[in-house]
């Protein structure tokens, strides 16, 4: 009985490893489209892939991109907004368990569900490619909020746009006194992610960074903090709703994201993203 249990456990482990290594299931047409898109983007030192966090199709494309680059020996590293600086999988073997990978990255399940991002991360690990956390550590956020030098890191129009996005992203529920500190955190996060990318560059290969669309936007996010001698390409995965909002002209900077490619994806079910926030915040006018 014990021998049977051990064999069954080993077989299950092998199946799990195989499942993680199985290429993301794209239709032949979608795979051909991805092949053409990625071939058109390469070579580049850095590929910044922007997502909408709640769009499942974006995560499927991310995993497929990891596998495509790794299969061709072109992937230097996977860099993530979803894990903090100072955490990486560089010391882990290809066969590391998901639990080991999560510990190495100090994964924050509350902020970033592993069921969503685990397949992307494990695709890199199984390919022998290191995964690096890049986000500003939570312990550094208070200092960033008080750092007035961050106020001039962007041109005035971009600084104003970042503040507008902080207001809008919090459904106009933040007190006005919190807008500047929160904007500083956003800028510090973009700088931290850019610094991580620079540290893991490899000649002749590509670093893939996965982050929210706002972070990868030229003129506003991570590209602003990359050295000018580093070649970067920006891809923005956009749901149908988000693309419609951009085309409606919410702002010039938002419309002119500078993406080298936009990857359109199907619409998501309608929802009210502000409903939960309204339970935790008072309206901004009442808080002033």
C-alpha positions in Angstrom: 0.0 0.0 0.0 2.8 2.4 0.9 4.6 1.7 -2.4 1.3 2.3 -4.3 0.9 5.6 -2.5 4.4 6.7 -3.3 4.0 5.8 -7.0 0.6 7.6 -7.1 2.2 10.7 -5.6 5.0 10.6 -8.0 2.6 10.2 -10.9 0.5 13.1 -9.7 3.6 15.3 -9.4 4.7 14.4 -12.9 1.2 15.3 -14.2 1.3 18.6 -12.5 4.8 19.4 -13.9 3.5 18.5 -17.4 0.5 20.6 -17.0 2.6 23.6 -16.0 4.8 23.0 -19.1 2.0 22.6 -21.5 1.8 25.6 -23.9 -1.0 28.0 -23.3 -3.9 26.8 -25.4 -4.4 29.3 -28.2 -6.4 28.5 -31.3 -4.3 28.0 -34.5 -5.5 31.4 -35.7 -4.6 33.1 -32.3 -1.2 31.4 -32.2 -0.4 32.5 -35.7 -1.4 36.0 -34.8 0.8 35.9 -31.7 3.7 34.6 -33.7 3.4 37.5 -36.2 3.0 40.1 -33.4 6.1 38.9 -31.4 8.2 38.5 -34.5 7.4 42.1 -35.4 8.5 43.3 -31.9 11.8 41.6 -31.8 14.7 42.1 -31.3 14.3 44.3 -28.2 16.0 44.5 -24.8 12.7 44.9 -23.0 9.1 44.0 -23.8 6.6 45.8 -21.5 3.3 43.9 -21.6 0.4 45.9 -20.1 -2.7 44.2 -18.8 -6.0 44.8 -17.3 -5.8 42.9 -14.1 -9.2 41.3 -14.2 -9.1 40.2 -17.8 -8.5 36.4 -18.1 -7.6 36.6 -21.8 -4.7 38.9 -20.9 -3.2 36.4 -18.5 -3.5 33.7 -21.2 -1.6 35.9 -23.7 1.1 36.6 -21.0 1.6 32.9 -20.5 1.7 32.2 -24.2 4.3 35.1 -24.6 6.5 33.6 -21.9 6.4 30.2 -23.6 7.0 31.7 -27.0 10.1 33.6 -26.0 11.5 30.8 -23.8 11.1 28.2 -26.5 13.3 30.3 -28.7 15.9 30.9 -26.1 15.1 34.7 -26.1 13.7 35.2 -22.6 16.2 36.6 -20.2 13.7 37.1 -17.3 10.1 37.6 -16.3 9.7 40.7 -14.3 6.4 41.3 -12.4 4.5 44.2 -10.9 2.7 41.5 -8.8 5.7 40.8 -6.5 8.0 43.1 -4.6 11.6 44.0 -5.3 14.0 41.8 -3.3 12.2 38.5 -4.1 13.0 36.2 -7.1 13.1 32.6 -8.2 16.7 32.8 -9.4 17.9 30.1 -6.9 15.1 27.6 -7.7 15.3 24.7 -10.1 12.9 24.2 -13.0 11.1 21.5 -11.0 10.4 23.7 -8.0 6.9 23.4 -6.6 4.4 26.1 -6.7 4.6 26.5 -2.9 8.4 27.0 -3.2 7.9 29.6 -6.0 5.3 31.5 -4.0 7.6 31.6 -0.9 10.5 32.8 -3.0 8.4 35.6 -4.4 6.7 36.3 -1.0 3.5 36.2 -3.0 0.6 38.3 -1.8 -2.4 36.2 -2.4 -4.8 38.9 -1.2 -3.6 41.4 -3.8 -2.8 39.0 -6.7 -4.7 35.7 -6.8 -2.2 32.9 -7.5 -4.8 31.1 -9.6 -4.6 34.1 -12.0 -0.9 34.6 -12.2 0.5 31.2 -11.2 0.3 29.8 -14.7 2.3 32.8 -16.1 5.0 32.5 -13.3 5.3 28.7 -13.5 5.7 28.8 -17.3 8.9 30.8 -16.8 10.1 28.6 -13.9 9.6 25.4 -15.9 11.5 27.0 -18.8 14.5 27.7 -16.4 13.9 31.5 -16.6 14.1 33.5 -13.4 11.1 35.5 -12.2 11.8 38.8 -10.4 9.6 40.8 -8.2 9.8 44.5 -9.3 7.2 46.5 -7.3 8.1 49.0 -4.7 8.2 47.2 -1.3 5.3 48.1 1.0 7.9 49.1 3.6 9.2 51.9 1.3 5.8 53.4 0.5 5.6 55.8 3.5 9.0 57.3 2.5 7.8 57.6 -1.1 4.7 59.5 0.0 6.8 62.1 1.7 9.4 62.4 -1.1 8.7 65.8 -2.8 11.5 65.2 -5.3 9.2 62.8 -7.1 6.8 65.7 -7.9 9.2 66.9 -10.7 10.2 63.5 -12.2 7.5 63.9 -14.9 6.7 66.8 -17.1 3.8 68.9 -15.7 1.2 67.5 -18.1 2.1 63.9 -17.2 2.2 64.8 -13.5 -1.3 66.2 -13.7 -2.4 63.1 -15.7 -1.1 60.8 -12.9 -3.0 62.7 -10.3 -6.2 62.5 -12.5 -5.8 58.8 -12.7 -5.3 58.4 -8.9 -8.6 60.3 -8.4 -10.4 58.3 -11.1 -8.9 55.0 -10.0 -10.3 55.6 -6.5 -13.7 56.6 -7.9 -13.2 60.2 -6.6 -13.5 58.9 -3.1 -10.0 59.9 -1.8 -9.5 63.1 0.2 -7.7 65.7 -1.9 -4.9 65.7 0.7 -4.0 62.1 -0.3 -3.8 62.7 -4.1 -0.2 63.9 -4.2 1.2 61.3 -1.8 -0.6 58.5 -3.7 0.8 60.0 -7.0 4.3 59.9 -5.6 3.8 56.2 -4.8 2.8 55.5 -8.3 5.9 57.2 -9.6 8.1 55.4 -7.1 6.6 52.1 -8.2 7.3 52.8 -11.9 10.9 53.7 -11.0 11.3 50.6 -8.9 10.1 48.4 -11.8 12.4 50.1 -14.3 15.4 49.6 -11.9 14.6 45.9 -11.7 14.4 45.6 -15.5 17.9 47.2 -15.8 19.4 44.9 -13.3 18.3 41.7 -15.1 19.1 42.7 -18.7 21.1 40.2 -20.8 22.7 41.0 -24.1 20.9 39.5 -27.1 17.9 38.4 -25.0 14.6 40.0 -23.9 13.3 40.9 -20.5 9.5 40.5 -20.3 7.8 42.8 -17.8 4.1 42.3 -17.0 2.3 45.2 -15.3 -0.9 47.1 -15.5 -1.4 49.2 -18.6 -0.9 52.5 -16.8 2.5 51.4 -15.7 3.9 50.6 -19.2 2.6 53.7 -20.9 5.2 55.8 -22.7 5.4 59.4 -21.5 3.9 58.4 -18.1 5.1 55.1 -16.7 8.1 52.7 -16.6 9.5 53.7 -20.0 10.2 57.2 -18.6 12.7 55.7 -16.2 14.6 53.3 -18.5 18.0 54.5 -19.8 17.8 55.9 -23.3 20.3 53.3 -24.6 18.0 50.4 -23.7 15.6 49.4 -26.5 12.1 48.8 -25.3 8.8 47.9 -26.9 5.4 48.4 -25.4 2.3 46.2 -25.9 -1.0 47.2 -24.4 -3.6 44.4 -24.0 -7.0 46.2 -24.1 -10.5 44.8 -23.5 -13.2 46.1 -25.8 -14.5 48.4 -23.1 -11.1 49.9 -22.4 -10.4 50.5 -26.0 -13.7 52.3 -26.4 -12.9 54.6 -23.5 -9.5 55.4 -24.9 -10.9 56.2 -28.3 -13.5 58.5 -26.7 -10.7 60.9 -25.9 -10.6 60.9 -22.1 -7.2 62.7 -22.3 -4.5 63.3 -24.8 -1.9 61.3 -22.9 -4.2 58.4 -22.4 -5.1 58.3 -26.1 -1.5 58.6 -27.2 -0.1 55.7 -25.1 2.8 55.2 -27.5 2.3 51.4 -27.6 4.0 49.6 -30.4 1.1 47.2 -30.5 -2.4 47.1 -29.0 -3.7 43.6 -28.5 -7.5 43.8 -28.5 -9.4 41.2 -26.4 -13.1 40.4 -25.9 -15.2 42.5 -23.5 -15.7 41.5 -19.9 -19.0 41.2 -18.2 -20.3 44.6 -17.0 -19.6 45.4 -13.3 -19.3 48.5 -11.0 -15.6 48.7 -10.0 -16.4 51.4 -7.5 -19.1 49.5 -5.5 -16.6 48.0 -3.1 -14.6 51.2 -2.6 -17.8 53.0 -1.7 -18.0 50.8 1.4 -14.6 51.9 2.6 -14.4 55.5 1.6 -16.5 58.6 2.2 -17.0 60.9 -0.8 -14.1 63.2 -1.3 -16.2 66.3 -0.8 -17.3 65.1 2.6 -13.8 64.2 3.7 -12.3 67.6 3.0 
